[in-house]
Amino acid sequence: MFRKEFAEVISQTGMIPVKDMRGMLQDSDPKKVAELDLLSLDFFDDIKFAKVLAEKYKLTFIDLSKAKIKERTLKLIKKNDVVKYRVLPIQKTAKAVSVAIYDPTVVEFKTELQTIFQHQVEFILTNLASWNKIYGRVTESIDELLSTIKEVKPEDHKDETVKEEDIGDEIILYVNKMLAESFIKKASDIHVEPYEKTFRIRFRIDGTLHEVDNPSPKLARPLISRLKILAQLDISEKRKPQDGRIKLSIGGQPIDYRVSTLPTLFGEKVVLRLLDQSNLQLDMTKLGFEQKQLDVFKNGIYQPYGMCLVTGPTGSGKTTTLYSGLAELNKVKTNISTAEDPVEFNLDGINQVNVRKEVGLTFASALKAFLRQDPDIIMVGEIRDLEVGEIAVEAALTGHLVLSTLHTNDAPSTVTRLLNMGIEPFLVVGSLNVVVAQRLCRRICTECREVVDASVEELIACGIAPSSASKIKVYEGKGCEYCNNSGYKGRVAIYEVLDMTAGVKDLVLKHASADEIKKQAIKDGMKTLRMCALTKVAQGLTTLSEAVMNSASDKF
């Protein structure tokens, strides 16, 4: 809501001359002015506005855009009261409940709010954009998101008459609900699976599949046809796999779903991979690296040439780590090209190429083409064979920085994998800057985290030093509404960063085994996946079982 006081504050900030502000208000319908959205004004700077407003009303200003507010704190007030009073609880202490406001006149309702909270109330002024962001968490629901879902069609898309099952409003609504629910629950994949007598929908959340619904088997064919229509696939083709993409706007956010169909015994199974650009973490300091590991990785990618490899199983976050590295290096003076299968996220300023084997555009052919495009940095999705490996090494040795991935258990095994492919040891030593191995451990839910008993013997058996075992507190989540009773919410990465030290290089030249290389790397200061995972346990970020499971291949 826009008021005269706001106009005075805006004029004080110097965003727009007073005369222009007065003219805008006088020439407009008062009702429309009252309903005006401040953030829609081109000249409006909400941070500057909020700071001046806070100073005027003698309130503390805090930018809450990056604040971590617990779900249970937000639930201290009913949704209707949030709308009515325009307040959001952000912290509760023994003294008071701190509530965020963007309109200082709300302080007039202090007595009423203290009755609602049954506690003293302290007002904190924040900027409108960050208030709206937190407000969205409180009010967001599947029903509200349904009205925002829009299909984003390419410009050359033409609607075709569907001569298949009758896809009525019931199916369209069900698919929209499924997509909205997956978005709210932050699922990474949706599995749509028909069987002989049943039909089920599963979401992969934090790396684990959860069954969310068992629709009637009669809905299987029309529901799958609806998904194929959205992905612009041939709905009459049921004998072979197909790949497509659905582009939607949910809650105003662009979301891509990578769609894959597979003929099974009782119909087509469909898997949708959610690609939400807002979930892409490009800030390297927030990925989970320990400071020393981050320093070694950054040193590797900031070399003028050489090869930096990231390794781990499918779904371990390799792409995110590579993208964060590319974002760090993405400058106007740098030419960056990537070959991916497929491109998952669009990165502005980077030339991204989708590998297409059916037309002869392979990783190898893309790499060869890149070398004729005056590149500074090249990223190739995966080194799968000797041909790609040799081209990548050649590029790294001829003045280019090359980033890529492999599938190995740990960082030292990556070096021996390159040797086993047929790449000469002196070429590996000359080209390789750094190797990063990684896994994703499920993060303990902060809303239901509690200390659990763990014997000193058990901790020592997992790899914790006897001197530290008696001092460490082990946590687990008991399960709550916020984490769907799983005890986990989100994931945290664990890393093993291999620096190519003189000792490691000597062993590579001698064709040493992965175990010998690993022992030398640890001697030179490398933390293994198990060591990193146990550090996360000591920090209360993940459970002991998650740490052990995700570093099971670690022998040290």
C-alpha positions in Angstrom: 0.0 0.0 0.0 1.3 3.5 -1.0 0.9 6.4 1.4 1.9 10.1 1.4 4.6 9.5 4.0 6.3 7.1 1.6 6.4 9.8 -1.1 8.1 12.2 1.4 10.7 9.5 2.2 11.3 8.7 -1.5 12.0 12.3 -2.2 14.5 12.5 0.7 16.5 9.6 -0.7 17.0 11.6 -4.0 15.6 8.8 -6.1 13.3 11.2 -7.9 12.8 15.0 -7.6 10.0 16.1 -5.2 8.2 18.0 -8.0 8.0 14.8 -10.1 6.7 12.8 -7.2 4.0 15.3 -6.4 3.0 15.5 -10.0 2.7 11.8 -10.2 0.5 11.6 -7.2 -1.7 14.6 -8.0 -2.4 13.5 -11.6 -3.4 9.9 -10.6 -6.5 8.3 -9.3 -6.1 8.2 -5.4 -7.4 4.6 -5.3 -4.8 3.5 -7.9 -2.1 5.3 -6.0 -3.0 3.5 -2.8 -2.7 0.2 -4.6 0.6 1.1 -6.2 3.4 -1.5 -6.0 6.6 0.4 -5.0 8.9 -2.3 -6.5 7.2 -1.8 -9.9 8.6 1.8 -10.0 11.7 2.1 -12.2 13.4 4.6 -10.0 12.7 2.8 -6.7 15.6 1.5 -4.6 14.0 -0.4 -1.7 17.2 -0.8 0.3 17.8 3.0 0.3 14.1 3.6 1.0 14.1 1.3 4.0 17.2 2.7 5.6 15.8 6.3 5.4 12.5 5.0 6.8 14.2 3.2 9.6 16.2 6.3 10.6 13.0 8.4 10.5 11.1 6.1 12.8 14.1 5.1 14.9 13.9 1.4 14.1 16.7 -1.1 13.4 17.2 -1.9 9.7 18.2 -5.4 8.6 18.3 -6.8 5.0 16.8 -10.3 5.4 17.4 -11.4 1.8 20.0 -14.0 3.0 18.7 -14.7 6.5 18.1 -18.2 7.7 14.8 -18.2 9.4 13.5 -21.4 11.0 10.2 -22.7 9.9 8.9 -23.1 13.4 9.6 -19.4 14.0 7.5 -18.4 11.0 4.7 -20.6 12.3 4.4 -18.6 15.5 1.7 -16.5 13.7 -1.3 -17.6 11.6 -1.3 -16.9 7.9 -4.3 -14.7 8.2 -2.6 -12.5 10.8 0.5 -12.2 8.6 -1.7 -10.8 5.9 -3.7 -8.6 8.3 -0.8 -7.0 10.3 2.0 -7.3 7.7 4.5 -8.8 10.2 6.7 -11.8 10.0 8.3 -13.4 13.1 12.0 -14.0 12.4 13.5 -14.8 15.8 12.3 -15.8 19.3 14.3 -15.3 22.4 13.5 -15.4 26.1 13.1 -11.6 26.0 11.0 -11.0 22.9 9.8 -12.1 19.5 11.5 -10.1 16.7 9.1 -9.3 13.9 10.1 -7.9 10.5 8.0 -5.1 9.0 8.3 -2.9 5.9 5.7 -0.4 7.0 6.6 1.4 10.3 3.0 2.3 11.1 2.5 -1.4 12.1 4.1 -0.5 15.5 0.6 0.9 16.4 -0.6 -2.8 16.7 2.1 -3.7 19.2 -0.4 -4.5 22.0 -2.5 -6.7 19.7 0.6 -8.5 18.4 1.8 -9.2 22.0 -1.5 -10.8 22.7 -1.2 -13.0 19.6 2.4 -14.0 20.4 1.9 -14.1 24.2 5.3 -12.5 24.4 7.0 -9.1 24.1 7.4 -7.9 20.5 10.4 -6.1 19.0 10.0 -4.5 15.6 12.8 -4.7 12.9 12.4 -2.8 9.7 13.5 -4.6 6.5 13.3 -3.8 2.8 10.2 -4.7 0.8 11.9 -7.2 -1.5 13.3 -9.4 1.3 10.1 -9.1 3.3 8.2 -10.4 0.2 10.6 -13.3 -0.2 9.9 -14.5 3.4 6.2 -13.8 3.0 6.2 -16.2 0.0 7.5 -19.0 2.3 4.6 -18.4 4.7 1.8 -18.2 2.1 3.1 -20.6 -0.6 0.9 -23.6 -1.1 0.1 -26.0 -4.0 -3.3 -24.4 -4.6 -1.8 -20.9 -4.9 0.9 -22.1 -7.2 -1.6 -23.9 -9.5 -2.9 -20.6 -10.7 0.6 -19.4 -11.6 1.6 -22.4 -13.8 2.1 -21.5 -17.4 3.5 -23.5 -20.2 6.4 -21.7 -22.0 6.3 -22.7 -25.6 9.0 -22.0 -28.2 8.2 -19.4 -30.8 8.0 -22.0 -33.6 5.7 -24.3 -31.6 2.5 -25.3 -33.4 -0.4 -27.0 -31.7 -1.4 -30.3 -33.3 -4.7 -32.1 -32.9 -4.3 -34.9 -30.4 -5.9 -38.1 -31.7 -5.2 -40.1 -28.5 -7.0 -40.7 -25.2 -9.3 -37.9 -24.1 -7.2 -35.7 -21.9 -9.7 -33.9 -19.8 -9.5 -31.2 -17.2 -9.1 -33.8 -14.5 -5.8 -35.0 -16.0 -4.5 -31.5 -16.7 -5.2 -30.5 -13.1 -3.6 -33.6 -11.7 -0.4 -33.0 -13.8 -0.3 -29.4 -12.7 -0.7 -30.4 -9.0 2.1 -33.0 -9.4 4.5 -30.4 -10.9 3.6 -27.8 -8.3 4.1 -30.3 -5.4 7.5 -31.3 -6.8 8.5 -27.7 -6.9 7.4 -27.0 -3.3 9.1 -30.1 -2.0 12.3 -29.3 -4.0 12.3 -32.7 -5.7 15.1 -33.3 -8.1 13.2 -36.0 -10.1 9.7 -37.2 -10.7 9.1 -40.9 -11.5 5.8 -41.8 -13.2 5.6 -45.6 -13.2 2.9 -47.9 -14.6 2.7 -51.6 -13.5 0.3 -54.5 -14.2 -2.2 -53.6 -11.5 -0.9 -50.4 -10.0 0.4 -46.9 -11.0 2.6 -44.8 -8.8 4.3 -41.4 -8.6 7.6 -41.0 -6.8 9.7 -37.9 -6.0 13.4 -38.0 -5.4 14.0 -35.6 -2.5 17.6 -35.1 -1.1 18.8 -38.1 -3.1 16.1 -40.5 -1.8 12.9 -41.7 -3.6 9.6 -41.2 -1.8 6.2 -42.5 -3.0 3.8 -39.6 -3.1 0.7 -41.0 -4.8 -0.9 -44.1 -6.3 -3.4 -42.9 -8.9 -5.9 -45.3 -10.5 -4.1 -47.4 -13.2 -6.8 -46.1 -15.6 -5.2 -42.7 -15.4 -1.8 -44.0 -16.5 -2.2 -43.6 -20.3 -3.8 -40.2 -20.4 -1.5 -38.8 -17.7 1.6 -40.0 -19.6 0.2 -38.6 -22.9 -0.3 -35.3 -21.2 3.3 -35.2 -20.1 4.4 -36.2 -23.7 2.3 -33.4 -25.2 3.9 -30.9 -22.8 7.4 -32.2 -23.8 6.4 -32.0 -27.5 7.0 -35.8 -28.0 5.3 -38.1 -30.3 2.4 -39.5 -28.2 1.7 -42.3 -30.8 5.2 -43.7 -30.4 5.3 -46.1 -27.5 7.9 -48.6 -28.8 11.1 -46.7 -28.2 12.5 -44.2 -25.7 12.1 -40.5 -26.3 13.7 -37.4 -24.8 12.1 -33.9 -24.5 11.8 -30.8 -22.4 9.0 -29.0 -20.6 9.3 -25.3 -20.0 7.0 -23.9 -17.3 6.6 -20.8 -15.2 5.7 -21.6 -11.6 5.1 -18.8 -9.2 6.8 -16.5 -11.7 10.0 -18.6 -11.8 11.1 -20.4 -15.0 11.5 -24.1 -14.4 12.7 -26.7 -16.9 11.8 -30.4 -16.8 14.0 -32.7 -18.7 11.7 -35.6 -19.8 12.7 -39.2 -20.6 10.2 -41.9 -21.6 11.0 -45.6 -21.5 8.8 -48.5 -22.8 8.3 -51.0 -20.1 6.2 -54.2 -19.8 3.0 -52.4 -18.8 3.4 -49.1 -20.5 5.8 -46.2 -20.7 7.7 -45.0 -17.6 8.4 -41.3 -17.6 11.1 -39.6 -15.5 11.2 -35.8 -15.2 14.4 -34.1 -14.0 13.7 -30.7 -12.5 16.2 -28.0 -13.5 15.4 -24.9 -11.3 17.9 -22.1 -12.0 17.2 -20.6 -8.6 18.6 -23.7 -6.9 21.9 -23.5 -8.7 24.5 -22.5 -6.2 27.3 -20.6 -8.0 29.0 -19.2 -4.9 32.0 -21.5 -4.3 32.2 -20.5 -0.7 28.8 -22.1 0.0 29.3 -25.4 -1.8 30.8 -27.2 1.3 34.5 -26.9 0.7 36.7 -26.5 3.7 38.9 -23.4 3.3 42.1 -25.2 2.5 40.3 -27.4 -0.1 38.8 -24.3 -1.6 42.2 -22.6 -1.8 43.7 -25.7 -3.7 40.7 -25.9 -6.1 40.8 -22.1 -6.8 44.6 -22.3 -7.4 43.9 -25.1 -9.9 41.3 -23.3 -11.9 43.1 -20.0 -11.9 46.2 -21.5 -13.7 46.5 -20.1 -17.2 46.4 -23.6 -18.6 46.1 -27.2 -17.5 43.3 -29.7 -16.6 40.9 -29.6 -13.6 38.8 -32.7 -13.1 35.8 -33.3 -10.9 34.8 -36.9 -10.1 32.0 -38.8 -8.4 28.9 -40.9 -9.1 25.8 -39.6 -11.0 23.9 -37.1 -8.8 26.8 -36.1 -6.6 26.8 -32.5 -7.6 29.7 -32.5 -10.1 27.9 -30.2 -12.6 27.2 -27.6 -9.8 30.9 -27.6 -8.8 32.0 -27.1 -12.4 29.4 -24.4 -13.0 30.6 -22.6 -9.9 34.1 -22.7 -11.2 33.0 -21.4 -14.6 31.0 -18.6 -12.9 34.2 -17.6 -11.0 36.2 -17.5 -14.2 33.5 -15.9 -16.4 34.9 -12.5 -17.3 34.5 -10.3 -20.4 38.1 -10.9 -21.3 37.7 -14.7 -21.3 36.2 -16.9 -24.0 34.6 -20.0 -22.4 33.0 -22.8 -24.4 31.3 -26.0 -22.9 30.2 -29.3 -24.4 27.5 -30.9 -22.3 25.1 -33.9 -22.6 22.7 -32.2 -22.2 23.1 -28.5 -21.1 21.3 -28.3 -17.8 21.5 -24.6 -17.0 22.0 -21.5 -19.1 25.0 -19.5 -18.0 25.1 -16.0 -19.5 28.4 -15.1 -21.2 29.4 -18.8 -21.8 29.0 -20.6 -25.1 27.2 -23.8 -24.3 26.9 -26.7 -26.8 24.5 -29.7 -26.6 26.2 -32.9 -27.6 24.1 -34.7 -30.3 25.5 -38.1 -31.3 22.8 -38.7 -33.9 24.3 -35.9 -36.0 27.9 -36.6 -35.2 28.3 -33.9 -32.6 30.2 -35.9 -30.0 32.4 -34.7 -27.1 35.5 -35.3 -29.3 34.1 -33.4 -32.3 33.0 -30.5 -30.1 36.4 -30.3 -28.5 38.1 -30.2 -31.9 35.8 -27.4 -33.0 36.4 -25.4 -29.8 40.1 -25.4 -30.5 39.4 -23.5 -33.7 37.3 -20.9 -31.8 40.1 -19.1 -30.0 39.2 -20.5 -26.6 40.6 -19.6 -23.2 38.6 -22.1 -21.1 37.0 -25.3 -22.3 34.5 -27.4 -20.3 33.7 -30.9 -21.6 30.9 -32.8 -19.8 32.8 -36.1 -19.4 36.0 -37.7 -20.4 34.6 -41.1 -21.5 37.3 -42.6 -23.7 40.9 -42.2 -24.9 40.0 -40.0 -27.9 38.4 -37.3 -25.7 41.1 -37.7 -23.0 43.9 -37.1 -25.5 42.2 -34.0 -27.0 41.6 -32.6 -23.5 45.2 -33.2 -22.5 46.5 -31.7 -25.7 44.3 -28.6 -25.2 45.6 -28.3 -21.6 49.2 -28.5 -22.7 48.8 -25.9 -25.5 47.7 -23.0 -23.3 44.0 -23.7 -22.5 42.3 -24.4 -19.2 40.2 -27.5 -19.4 37.5 -28.5 -16.9 35.8 -32.0 -17.1 34.4 -34.9 -15.1 35.1 -38.6 -14.7 33.3 -41.4 -12.8 35.8 -42.8 -10.2 35.5 -43.6 -6.5 38.0 -41.0 -5.3 40.5 -38.4 -6.5 43.7 -40.6 -6.7 41.7 -43.2 -8.8 41.1 -40.5 -11.4 44.8 -40.3 -12.1 45.1 -44.0 -12.6 42.0 -44.0 -14.7 43.7 -41.6 -17.1 46.8 -43.8 -17.2 44.6 -46.9 -17.8 42.9 -45.2 -20.8 46.3 -45.1 -22.4 47.4 -41.5 -21.7 51.2 -41.4 -21.0 52.2 -40.6 -17.4 54.4 -37.6 -18.4 51.3 -36.1 -20.2 49.2 -36.6 -17.1 51.8 -35.0 -14.9 52.3 -32.1 -17.3 48.6 -31.3 -17.8 46.8 -32.1 -14.5 46.3 -29.2 -12.1 43.8 -30.5 -9.5 41.3 -33.4 -9.0 38.2 -33.0 -6.9 36.1 -36.0 -5.7 32.8 -35.4 -4.1 29.6 -36.8 -2.7 26.4 -35.4 -1.3 25.3 -36.2 2.3 21.8 -35.5 3.5 21.7 -32.5 5.9 20.0 -33.0 9.3 16.8 -31.1 9.6 17.4 -28.0 11.8 13.8 -28.1 13.1 14.0 -31.5 14.7 17.7 -32.0 15.3 18.7 -33.7 18.6 21.7 -35.2 20.2 21.9 -39.1 20.0 24.0 -41.6 21.9 27.1 -42.8 20.0 29.7 -44.9 21.7 33.4 -43.9 21.6 34.2 -47.3 20.1 31.7 -46.7 17.3 33.1 -43.3 16.5 36.7 -44.6 16.5 35.6 -47.5 14.2 34.3 -44.9 11.8 37.7 -43.1 11.6 37.5 -40.4 14.4 40.7 -40.0 16.4 40.4 -41.5 19.9 41.4 -38.1 21.4 38.4 -36.5 19.7 35.8 -39.3 20.0 34.8 -38.5 23.5 34.3 -34.8 22.8 32.1 -35.1 19.7 28.3 -34.7 19.8 26.4 -36.7 17.2 23.1 -35.4 16.0 20.1 -36.9 14.1 16.7 -35.6 13.1 13.8 -37.3 14.8 11.4 -36.3 11.9 8.9 -33.5 11.7 6.4 -31.9 9.4 9.1 -29.6 7.9 11.2 -32.5 6.7 8.3 -34.9 5.8 9.3 -37.0 8.9 12.6 -38.0 7.2 14.9 -36.2 9.7 16.7 -34.6 6.8 16.3 -31.4 4.8 18.7 -30.5 2.0 22.1 -31.8 1.3 25.7 -30.8 2.0 28.7 -31.7 -0.1 31.9 -33.5 1.1 35.1 -33.1 -0.9 38.4 -34.7 -1.5 40.8 -32.3 -3.3 44.0 -33.8 -4.7 46.8 -31.2 -5.3 49.4 -32.4 -7.8 52.4 -32.0 -5.5 55.9 -33.0 -6.4 55.5 -36.2 -4.4 52.3 -37.2 -6.2 53.8 -36.4 -9.6 56.8 -38.6 -8.9 54.5 -41.5 -8.1 52.5 -41.0 -11.3 55.6 -41.1 -13.4 56.5 -44.4 -11.7 53.0 -45.9 -12.5 52.2 -46.1 -8.8 48.8 -47.5 -7.7 45.9 -45.4 -6.5 46.5 -46.4 -2.9 50.2 -45.3 -3.1 49.1 -42.0 -4.6 46.5 -41.6 -1.9 48.9 -42.2 1.0 51.3 -39.6 -0.5 48.5 -37.1 -0.9 47.4 -37.5 2.7 51.0 -37.0 3.8 51.0 -33.8 1.7 47.9 -32.5 3.5 44.9 -33.9 1.6 41.7 -34.7 3.5 39.9 -37.8 2.3 36.1 -38.0 1.7 35.8 -39.9 5.0 37.8 -37.2 6.9 35.6 -34.5 5.3 32.4 -36.4 6.1 33.4 -36.9 9.7 34.1 -33.1 10.0 30.5 -32.5 8.9 29.3 -34.9 11.6 31.3 -33.0 14.2 29.8 -29.8 13.0 26.3 -31.3 13.4 25.5 -31.0 9.7 24.9 -34.7 8.8 24.5 -38.0 10.6 27.2 -40.6 11.2 25.3 -43.1 9.0 25.2 -40.7 6.1 28.9 -39.9 6.5 29.9 -43.6 6.5 27.6 -44.5 3.6 28.9 -41.7 1.3 32.6 -42.4 2.0 32.3 -46.2 2.1 35.0 -46.6 -0.6 37.5 -44.8 1.6 40.2 -47.1 3.0 42.0 -44.4 5.0 
